[in-house]
Amino acid sequence: MAKIKITQTKSGIGYPERQKQTLVALGIKKMHQTVEKEATPQVLGLVAKVHHLVKVENI
């Protein structure tokens, strides 16, 4: 399965708590942190919910 690199580019302040929790579920704890995940449907769904806060790259 393909891997993706997810980097938080915008703060979660001012956004609903649910979107902040989605960032935590992806493993992102602070700004400009990068995590690598498998591109499963579950992870892609989480990324879609916070696409305006993160940058996604294929590896």
PyMOL Python script that loads the backbone (N, CA, C, O; Angstrom):
from pymol import cmd

cmd.read_pdbstr("""\
ATOM      1  N   MET A   1       0.841  -1.184   0.000  1.00  0.00           N
ATOM      2  CA  MET A   1       0.000   0.000   0.000  1.00  0.00           C
ATOM      3  C   MET A   1       0.884   1.245   0.000  1.00  0.00           C
ATOM      4  O   MET A   1       1.978   1.238   0.565  1.00  0.00           O
ATOM      5  N   ALA A   2       0.413   2.288  -0.623  1.00  0.00           N
ATOM      6  CA  ALA A   2       1.169   3.543  -0.733  1.00  0.00           C
ATOM      7  C   ALA A   2       1.233   4.256   0.617  1.00  0.00           C
ATOM      8  O   ALA A   2       0.359   4.099   1.470  1.00  0.00           O
ATOM      9  N   LYS A   3       2.289   5.039   0.782  1.00  0.00           N
ATOM     10  CA  LYS A   3       2.434   5.837   1.990  1.00  0.00           C
ATOM     11  C   LYS A   3       2.248   7.298   1.634  1.00  0.00           C
ATOM     12  O   LYS A   3       2.553   7.728   0.521  1.00  0.00           O
ATOM     13  N   ILE A   4       1.738   8.062   2.605  1.00  0.00           N
ATOM     14  CA  ILE A   4       1.595   9.502   2.425  1.00  0.00           C
ATOM     15  C   ILE A   4       2.260  10.213   3.592  1.00  0.00           C
ATOM     16  O   ILE A   4       2.356   9.674   4.695  1.00  0.00           O
ATOM     17  N   LYS A   5       2.715  11.429   3.331  1.00  0.00           N
ATOM     18  CA  LYS A   5       3.328  12.263   4.349  1.00  0.00           C
ATOM     19  C   LYS A   5       2.358  13.407   4.630  1.00  0.00           C
ATOM     20  O   LYS A   5       1.967  14.132   3.715  1.00  0.00           O
ATOM     21  N   ILE A   6       1.966  13.571   5.901  1.00  0.00           N
ATOM     22  CA  ILE A   6       0.985  14.579   6.298  1.00  0.00           C
ATOM     23  C   ILE A   6       1.688  15.599   7.187  1.00  0.00           C
ATOM     24  O   ILE A   6       2.297  15.232   8.192  1.00  0.00           O
ATOM     25  N   THR A   7       1.605  16.886   6.821  1.00  0.00           N
ATOM     26  CA  THR A   7       2.230  17.959   7.582  1.00  0.00           C
ATOM     27  C   THR A   7       1.172  18.991   7.932  1.00  0.00           C
ATOM     28  O   THR A   7       0.418  19.432   7.065  1.00  0.00           O
ATOM     29  N   GLN A   8       1.113  19.378   9.209  1.00  0.00           N
ATOM     30  CA  GLN A   8       0.169  20.415   9.618  1.00  0.00           C
ATOM     31  C   GLN A   8       0.732  21.768   9.212  1.00  0.00           C
ATOM     32  O   GLN A   8       1.849  22.122   9.590  1.00  0.00           O
ATOM     33  N   THR A   9      -0.053  22.532   8.432  1.00  0.00           N
ATOM     34  CA  THR A   9       0.408  23.826   7.942  1.00  0.00           C
ATOM     35  C   THR A   9      -0.366  24.990   8.541  1.00  0.00           C
ATOM     36  O   THR A   9       0.062  26.138   8.422  1.00  0.00           O
ATOM     37  N   LYS A  10      -1.490  24.720   9.177  1.00  0.00           N
ATOM     38  CA  LYS A  10      -2.330  25.775   9.734  1.00  0.00           C
ATOM     39  C   LYS A  10      -2.803  25.342  11.115  1.00  0.00           C
ATOM     40  O   LYS A  10      -3.043  24.159  11.357  1.00  0.00           O
ATOM     41  N   SER A  11      -2.936  26.304  12.013  1.00  0.00           N
ATOM     42  CA  SER A  11      -3.331  26.013  13.376  1.00  0.00           C
ATOM     43  C   SER A  11      -4.790  25.573  13.456  1.00  0.00           C
ATOM     44  O   SER A  11      -5.627  25.986  12.653  1.00  0.00           O
ATOM     45  N   GLY A  12      -5.071  24.731  14.437  1.00  0.00           N
ATOM     46  CA  GLY A  12      -6.438  24.273  14.668  1.00  0.00           C
ATOM     47  C   GLY A  12      -7.248  25.235  15.524  1.00  0.00           C
ATOM     48  O   GLY A  12      -8.438  25.012  15.746  1.00  0.00           O
ATOM     49  N   ILE A  13      -6.617  26.308  16.011  1.00  0.00           N
ATOM     50  CA  ILE A  13      -7.309  27.292  16.854  1.00  0.00           C
ATOM     51  C   ILE A  13      -8.411  27.955  16.030  1.00  0.00           C
ATOM     52  O   ILE A  13      -8.185  28.374  14.894  1.00  0.00           O
ATOM     53  N   GLY A  14      -9.583  28.041  16.606  1.00  0.00           N
ATOM     54  CA  GLY A  14     -10.706  28.661  15.922  1.00  0.00           C
ATOM     55  C   GLY A  14     -11.535  27.688  15.106  1.00  0.00           C
ATOM     56  O   GLY A  14     -12.541  28.072  14.511  1.00  0.00           O
ATOM     57  N   TYR A  15     -11.123  26.440  15.075  1.00  0.00           N
ATOM     58  CA  TYR A  15     -11.874  25.412  14.363  1.00  0.00           C
ATOM     59  C   TYR A  15     -12.571  24.513  15.383  1.00  0.00           C
ATOM     60  O   TYR A  15     -12.179  24.477  16.549  1.00  0.00           O
ATOM     61  N   PRO A  16     -13.604  23.787  14.948  1.00  0.00           N
ATOM     62  CA  PRO A  16     -14.340  22.924  15.878  1.00  0.00           C
ATOM     63  C   PRO A  16     -13.435  21.905  16.574  1.00  0.00           C
ATOM     64  O   PRO A  16     -12.428  21.469  16.016  1.00  0.00           O
ATOM     65  N   GLU A  17     -13.805  21.541  17.779  1.00  0.00           N
ATOM     66  CA  GLU A  17     -13.049  20.575  18.582  1.00  0.00           C
ATOM     67  C   GLU A  17     -12.890  19.249  17.843  1.00  0.00           C
ATOM     68  O   GLU A  17     -11.868  18.577  17.979  1.00  0.00           O
ATOM     69  N   ARG A  18     -13.875  18.885  17.081  1.00  0.00           N
ATOM     70  CA  ARG A  18     -13.828  17.622  16.346  1.00  0.00           C
ATOM     71  C   ARG A  18     -12.666  17.602  15.331  1.00  0.00           C
ATOM     72  O   ARG A  18     -12.037  16.565  15.121  1.00  0.00           O
ATOM     73  N   GLN A  19     -12.397  18.750  14.712  1.00  0.00           N
ATOM     74  CA  GLN A  19     -11.283  18.814  13.766  1.00  0.00           C
ATOM     75  C   GLN A  19      -9.948  18.749  14.496  1.00  0.00           C
ATOM     76  O   GLN A  19      -8.994  18.167  13.981  1.00  0.00           O
ATOM     77  N   LYS A  20      -9.865  19.334  15.682  1.00  0.00           N
ATOM     78  CA  LYS A  20      -8.649  19.245  16.498  1.00  0.00           C
ATOM     79  C   LYS A  20      -8.398  17.797  16.898  1.00  0.00           C
ATOM     80  O   LYS A  20      -7.256  17.336  16.896  1.00  0.00           O
ATOM     81  N   GLN A  21      -9.458  17.085  17.240  1.00  0.00           N
ATOM     82  CA  GLN A  21      -9.335  15.682  17.617  1.00  0.00           C
ATOM     83  C   GLN A  21      -8.924  14.826  16.418  1.00  0.00           C
ATOM     84  O   GLN A  21      -8.240  13.816  16.582  1.00  0.00           O
ATOM     85  N   THR A  22      -9.336  15.222  15.231  1.00  0.00           N
ATOM     86  CA  THR A  22      -8.946  14.507  14.023  1.00  0.00           C
ATOM     87  C   THR A  22      -7.440  14.632  13.800  1.00  0.00           C
ATOM     88  O   THR A  22      -6.793  13.661  13.408  1.00  0.00           O
ATOM     89  N   LEU A  23      -6.874  15.821  14.046  1.00  0.00           N
ATOM     90  CA  LEU A  23      -5.426  16.004  13.939  1.00  0.00           C
ATOM     91  C   LEU A  23      -4.695  15.090  14.917  1.00  0.00           C
ATOM     92  O   LEU A  23      -3.687  14.477  14.564  1.00  0.00           O
ATOM     93  N   VAL A  24      -5.201  14.999  16.143  1.00  0.00           N
ATOM     94  CA  VAL A  24      -4.591  14.130  17.153  1.00  0.00           C
ATOM     95  C   VAL A  24      -4.697  12.670  16.717  1.00  0.00           C
ATOM     96  O   VAL A  24      -3.761  11.895  16.915  1.00  0.00           O
ATOM     97  N   ALA A  25      -5.822  12.292  16.129  1.00  0.00           N
ATOM     98  CA  ALA A  25      -6.005  10.915  15.657  1.00  0.00           C
ATOM     99  C   ALA A  25      -5.013  10.578  14.543  1.00  0.00           C
ATOM    100  O   ALA A  25      -4.623   9.421  14.385  1.00  0.00           O
ATOM    101  N   LEU A  26      -4.613  11.575  13.784  1.00  0.00           N
ATOM    102  CA  LEU A  26      -3.611  11.362  12.735  1.00  0.00           C
ATOM    103  C   LEU A  26      -2.201  11.307  13.306  1.00  0.00           C
ATOM    104  O   LEU A  26      -1.263  10.935  12.602  1.00  0.00           O
ATOM    105  N   GLY A  27      -2.044  11.675  14.578  1.00  0.00           N
ATOM    106  CA  GLY A  27      -0.737  11.633  15.214  1.00  0.00           C
ATOM    107  C   GLY A  27      -0.007  12.955  15.201  1.00  0.00           C
ATOM    108  O   GLY A  27       1.186  13.016  15.502  1.00  0.00           O
ATOM    109  N   ILE A  28      -0.725  14.031  14.848  1.00  0.00           N
ATOM    110  CA  ILE A  28      -0.117  15.360  14.778  1.00  0.00           C
ATOM    111  C   ILE A  28      -0.403  16.092  16.084  1.00  0.00           C
ATOM    112  O   ILE A  28      -1.556  16.245  16.488  1.00  0.00           O
ATOM    113  N   LYS A  29       0.677  16.547  16.742  1.00  0.00           N
ATOM    114  CA  LYS A  29       0.521  17.205  18.031  1.00  0.00           C
ATOM    115  C   LYS A  29       0.843  18.688  18.000  1.00  0.00           C
ATOM    116  O   LYS A  29       0.394  19.435  18.869  1.00  0.00           O
ATOM    117  N   LYS A  30       1.623  19.131  17.000  1.00  0.00           N
ATOM    118  CA  LYS A  30       1.995  20.545  16.950  1.00  0.00           C
ATOM    119  C   LYS A  30       2.216  20.992  15.510  1.00  0.00           C
ATOM    120  O   LYS A  30       2.298  20.169  14.598  1.00  0.00           O
ATOM    121  N   MET A  31       2.309  22.284  15.321  1.00  0.00           N
ATOM    122  CA  MET A  31       2.473  22.879  13.998  1.00  0.00           C
ATOM    123  C   MET A  31       3.739  22.375  13.308  1.00  0.00           C
ATOM    124  O   MET A  31       4.761  22.136  13.952  1.00  0.00           O
ATOM    125  N   HIS A  32       3.654  22.221  12.008  1.00  0.00           N
ATOM    126  CA  HIS A  32       4.767  21.820  11.142  1.00  0.00           C
ATOM    127  C   HIS A  32       5.315  20.430  11.460  1.00  0.00           C
ATOM    128  O   HIS A  32       6.400  20.068  11.004  1.00  0.00           O
ATOM    129  N   GLN A  33       4.574  19.662  12.233  1.00  0.00           N
ATOM    130  CA  GLN A  33       4.967  18.278  12.491  1.00  0.00           C
ATOM    131  C   GLN A  33       4.550  17.430  11.298  1.00  0.00           C
ATOM    132  O   GLN A  33       3.486  17.639  10.715  1.00  0.00           O
ATOM    133  N   THR A  34       5.388  16.486  10.946  1.00  0.00           N
ATOM    134  CA  THR A  34       5.118  15.602   9.808  1.00  0.00           C
ATOM    135  C   THR A  34       5.017  14.166  10.295  1.00  0.00           C
ATOM    136  O   THR A  34       5.829  13.714  11.102  1.00  0.00           O
ATOM    137  N   VAL A  35       4.018  13.457   9.800  1.00  0.00           N
ATOM    138  CA  VAL A  35       3.856  12.039  10.098  1.00  0.00           C
ATOM    139  C   VAL A  35       3.698  11.288   8.779  1.00  0.00           C
ATOM    140  O   VAL A  35       3.180  11.826   7.800  1.00  0.00           O
ATOM    141  N   GLU A  36       4.151  10.038   8.771  1.00  0.00           N
ATOM    142  CA  GLU A  36       3.984   9.170   7.611  1.00  0.00           C
ATOM    143  C   GLU A  36       2.972   8.087   7.954  1.00  0.00           C
ATOM    144  O   GLU A  36       3.081   7.422   8.983  1.00  0.00           O
ATOM    145  N   LYS A  37       1.993   7.921   7.084  1.00  0.00           N
ATOM    146  CA  LYS A  37       0.932   6.942   7.301  1.00  0.00           C
ATOM    147  C   LYS A  37       0.702   6.149   6.030  1.00  0.00           C
ATOM    148  O   LYS A  37       1.016   6.612   4.934  1.00  0.00           O
ATOM    149  N   GLU A  38       0.150   4.951   6.181  1.00  0.00           N
ATOM    150  CA  GLU A  38      -0.309   4.170   5.042  1.00  0.00           C
ATOM    151  C   GLU A  38      -1.561   4.853   4.488  1.00  0.00           C
ATOM    152  O   GLU A  38      -2.373   5.375   5.252  1.00  0.00           O
ATOM    153  N   ALA A  39      -1.716   4.850   3.182  1.00  0.00           N
ATOM    154  CA  ALA A  39      -2.854   5.512   2.540  1.00  0.00           C
ATOM    155  C   ALA A  39      -4.066   4.587   2.523  1.00  0.00           C
ATOM    156  O   ALA A  39      -4.521   4.169   1.459  1.00  0.00           O
ATOM    157  N   THR A  40      -4.581   4.273   3.703  1.00  0.00           N
ATOM    158  CA  THR A  40      -5.778   3.442   3.811  1.00  0.00           C
ATOM    159  C   THR A  40      -7.017   4.329   3.681  1.00  0.00           C
ATOM    160  O   THR A  40      -6.915   5.543   3.856  1.00  0.00           O
ATOM    161  N   PRO A  41      -8.165   3.762   3.383  1.00  0.00           N
ATOM    162  CA  PRO A  41      -9.385   4.564   3.283  1.00  0.00           C
ATOM    163  C   PRO A  41      -9.700   5.323   4.578  1.00  0.00           C
ATOM    164  O   PRO A  41     -10.232   6.432   4.534  1.00  0.00           O
ATOM    165  N   GLN A  42      -9.372   4.723   5.731  1.00  0.00           N
ATOM    166  CA  GLN A  42      -9.641   5.382   6.997  1.00  0.00           C
ATOM    167  C   GLN A  42      -8.790   6.636   7.155  1.00  0.00           C
ATOM    168  O   GLN A  42      -9.296   7.688   7.547  1.00  0.00           O
ATOM    169  N   VAL A  43      -7.514   6.530   6.854  1.00  0.00           N
ATOM    170  CA  VAL A  43      -6.601   7.672   6.983  1.00  0.00           C
ATOM    171  C   VAL A  43      -6.958   8.746   5.960  1.00  0.00           C
ATOM    172  O   VAL A  43      -6.948   9.933   6.284  1.00  0.00           O
ATOM    173  N   LEU A  44      -7.270   8.348   4.742  1.00  0.00           N
ATOM    174  CA  LEU A  44      -7.644   9.319   3.716  1.00  0.00           C
ATOM    175  C   LEU A  44      -8.929  10.057   4.095  1.00  0.00           C
ATOM    176  O   LEU A  44      -9.089  11.233   3.767  1.00  0.00           O
ATOM    177  N   GLY A  45      -9.837   9.375   4.779  1.00  0.00           N
ATOM    178  CA  GLY A  45     -11.060  10.022   5.262  1.00  0.00           C
ATOM    179  C   GLY A  45     -10.759  11.064   6.330  1.00  0.00           C
ATOM    180  O   GLY A  45     -11.353  12.142   6.337  1.00  0.00           O
ATOM    181  N   LEU A  46      -9.826  10.737   7.244  1.00  0.00           N
ATOM    182  CA  LEU A  46      -9.430  11.705   8.268  1.00  0.00           C
ATOM    183  C   LEU A  46      -8.769  12.927   7.626  1.00  0.00           C
ATOM    184  O   LEU A  46      -9.033  14.064   8.016  1.00  0.00           O
ATOM    185  N   VAL A  47      -7.917  12.679   6.649  1.00  0.00           N
ATOM    186  CA  VAL A  47      -7.232  13.782   5.965  1.00  0.00           C
ATOM    187  C   VAL A  47      -8.248  14.663   5.238  1.00  0.00           C
ATOM    188  O   VAL A  47      -8.098  15.885   5.218  1.00  0.00           O
ATOM    189  N   ALA A  48      -9.264  14.070   4.650  1.00  0.00           N
ATOM    190  CA  ALA A  48     -10.281  14.841   3.932  1.00  0.00           C
ATOM    191  C   ALA A  48     -11.021  15.791   4.868  1.00  0.00           C
ATOM    192  O   ALA A  48     -11.428  16.877   4.455  1.00  0.00           O
ATOM    193  N   LYS A  49     -11.198  15.390   6.124  1.00  0.00           N
ATOM    194  CA  LYS A  49     -11.917  16.230   7.092  1.00  0.00           C
ATOM    195  C   LYS A  49     -11.123  17.458   7.510  1.00  0.00           C
ATOM    196  O   LYS A  49     -11.702  18.468   7.910  1.00  0.00           O
ATOM    197  N   VAL A  50      -9.785  17.375   7.418  1.00  0.00           N
ATOM    198  CA  VAL A  50      -8.941  18.505   7.835  1.00  0.00           C
ATOM    199  C   VAL A  50      -8.018  18.947   6.702  1.00  0.00           C
ATOM    200  O   VAL A  50      -6.919  19.442   6.955  1.00  0.00           O
ATOM    201  N   HIS A  51      -8.454  18.774   5.465  1.00  0.00           N
ATOM    202  CA  HIS A  51      -7.607  19.096   4.316  1.00  0.00           C
ATOM    203  C   HIS A  51      -7.155  20.552   4.298  1.00  0.00           C
ATOM    204  O   HIS A  51      -6.110  20.866   3.728  1.00  0.00           O
ATOM    205  N   HIS A  52      -7.935  21.454   4.920  1.00  0.00           N
ATOM    206  CA  HIS A  52      -7.597  22.871   4.960  1.00  0.00           C
ATOM    207  C   HIS A  52      -6.523  23.196   6.007  1.00  0.00           C
ATOM    208  O   HIS A  52      -6.021  24.319   6.042  1.00  0.00           O
ATOM    209  N   LEU A  53      -6.167  22.226   6.861  1.00  0.00           N
ATOM    210  CA  LEU A  53      -5.169  22.429   7.903  1.00  0.00           C
ATOM    211  C   LEU A  53      -3.864  21.696   7.619  1.00  0.00           C
ATOM    212  O   LEU A  53      -2.861  21.953   8.286  1.00  0.00           O
ATOM    213  N   VAL A  54      -3.853  20.809   6.666  1.00  0.00           N
ATOM    214  CA  VAL A  54      -2.674  19.964   6.430  1.00  0.00           C
ATOM    215  C   VAL A  54      -2.237  19.997   4.966  1.00  0.00           C
ATOM    216  O   VAL A  54      -2.991  20.398   4.079  1.00  0.00           O
ATOM    217  N   LYS A  55      -1.006  19.565   4.746  1.00  0.00           N
ATOM    218  CA  LYS A  55      -0.470  19.370   3.395  1.00  0.00           C
ATOM    219  C   LYS A  55      -0.153  17.880   3.264  1.00  0.00           C
ATOM    220  O   LYS A  55       0.443  17.292   4.167  1.00  0.00           O
ATOM    221  N   VAL A  56      -0.540  17.280   2.168  1.00  0.00           N
ATOM    222  CA  VAL A  56      -0.365  15.839   1.959  1.00  0.00           C
ATOM    223  C   VAL A  56       0.531  15.610   0.748  1.00  0.00           C
ATOM    224  O   VAL A  56       0.331  16.212  -0.307  1.00  0.00           O
ATOM    225  N   GLU A  57       1.527  14.727   0.910  1.00  0.00           N
ATOM    226  CA  GLU A  57       2.435  14.367  -0.180  1.00  0.00           C
ATOM    227  C   GLU A  57       2.489  12.855  -0.286  1.00  0.00           C
ATOM    228  O   GLU A  57       2.469  12.148   0.722  1.00  0.00           O
ATOM    229  N   ASN A  58       2.557  12.367  -1.508  1.00  0.00           N
ATOM    230  CA  ASN A  58       2.765  10.936  -1.739  1.00  0.00           C
ATOM    231  C   ASN A  58       4.247  10.622  -1.575  1.00  0.00           C
ATOM    232  O   ASN A  58       5.103  11.426  -1.943  1.00  0.00           O
ATOM    233  N   ILE A  59       4.544   9.458  -1.026  1.00  0.00           N
ATOM    234  CA  ILE A  59       5.942   9.031  -0.856  1.00  0.00           C
ATOM    235  C   ILE A  59       6.226   7.959  -1.885  1.00  0.00           C
ATOM    236  O   ILE A  59       7.341   7.439  -1.943  1.00  0.00           O
TER     237      ILE A  59
END
""", "prot")
cmd.dss("prot")
cmd.show_as("cartoon", "prot")
cmd.util.cbc("prot")
cmd.orient("prot")
